[in-house]
């Protein structure tokens, strides 16, 4: 039990720190073949990101990895001056995602709980924080997966009328979710053993 107690004191802060760092990396990617057209970081899903900014990232990414970089440069030289372009771009903005924000706040809350010396039975708080963070990621995963499936069906252009655009979640998203899972499982086991020990002492 002493080993578990030491782990329960050590595990939270590094784990939640890793989760927070994951938000600095792509949570989902847009690809055409082997070319990454766009990546959206976890921080973008917290603050929101405009379509104009996403388009700029896409151009930069294509310039670095696509043989069609010259055609992208030509498009930049002839920007659209339509009055409706601003309204159309607003429709493509990515708004702050409440599920991702919830998971991010849970990671911060986990560190705060661990640093507060006045809180007793911290393992119960970590159980709540980790399961809430996981539910936030699950909500994001399910909602975005549905959107991506719709986009894959509706996207179509190119020589034969179709371009295969692939939408996928980034490694950072899976790592953050995995770390939340580790924290949840650990404190679940710790809670069970701790409460079982208390029951035995009563007997």
C-alpha positions, -999 to +999 in steps of 0.1 A: +000+000+000+029+023+006+041+019-030+006+028-042+005+058-019+038+071-033+025+066-068-007+084-060+014+114-049+037+113-079+014+103-108-011+132-111+011+162-119+033+146-146+002+130-161-019+161-163+011+181-175+015+156-204-022+160-212-019+198-213+012+196-235-008+174-260-031+204-266-002+221-283-001+195-310-026+185-338-059+169-325-070+161-360-056+162-395-070+167-430-050+147-457-051+142-494-031+110-501+002+115-483-001+152-482-013+169-449-035+197-460-044+210-426-039+202-389-059+216-360-043+218-326-060+213-293-055+249-285-073+258-318-103+238-305-102+258-272-100+293-287-116+286-321-099+293-355-111+312-385-113+297-420-089+323-433-063+311-408-069+275-418-065+284-454-032+300-448-020+269-429-032+247-458-012+268-483+019+266-462+015+229-458+010+223-495+040+244-504+062+223-482+050+188-492+031+190-525+043+191-561+014+216-568+030+244-547+033+266-578-005+265-585-011+274-549+012+304-552-007+315-583-040+314-564-025+336-537-016+362-564-053+365-574-073+367-542-111+368-544-125+403-540-161+393-537-182+409-510-197+375-502-163+359-495-162+371-459-197+357-452-187+324-468-154+322-448-173+328-416-193+296-422-161+276-423-148+288-390-141+263-363-158+274-331-144+266-296-154+230-288-170+227-254-159+190-250-123+199-256-125+229-233-140+206-206-111+181-209-085+209-208-101+224-177-101+190-160-063+186-166-057+220-150-081+211-121-062+179-116-029+197-110-047+223-087-062+195-066-028+178-062-011+210-052-037+219-025-024+204+008-057+210+026-077+186+004-083+151+018-091+120-001-075+134-033-080+101-050-117+107-052-111+141-069-087+125-094-113+098-102-138+125-110-114+147-129-101+118-150-135+104-159-148+138-168-118+145-190-124+112-207-160+119-213-150+153-228-127+136-252-153+109-260-179+137-268-154+154-291-145+121-308-181+111-315-192+146-326-162+152-349-163+117-363-199+122-374-189+156-390-159+140-408-180+112-422-204+138-436-176+158-451-160+127-467-193+120-485-198+156-497-163+165-507-157+161-544-136+177-571-107+169-594-101+153-627-128+126-623-150+148-601-136+133-569-107+139-546-102+116-516-099+138-486-091+118-454-100+132-419-082+116-389-075+123-353-039+132-344-016+112-321-017+139-295-055+134-290-050+097-285-021+102-261-041+127-240-070+103-238-047+074-229-031+093-201-066+103-187-074+065-189-043+056-170-051+081-142-087+068-140-077+031-139-049+038-113-071+058-089-100+033-095-077+005-082-063+027-055-098+036-043-109+000-042-079-011-022-080+019+001-117+014+009-112-024+013-085-018+038-107+005+058-135-022+059-110-048+071-098-024+099-134-020+110-138-057+113 
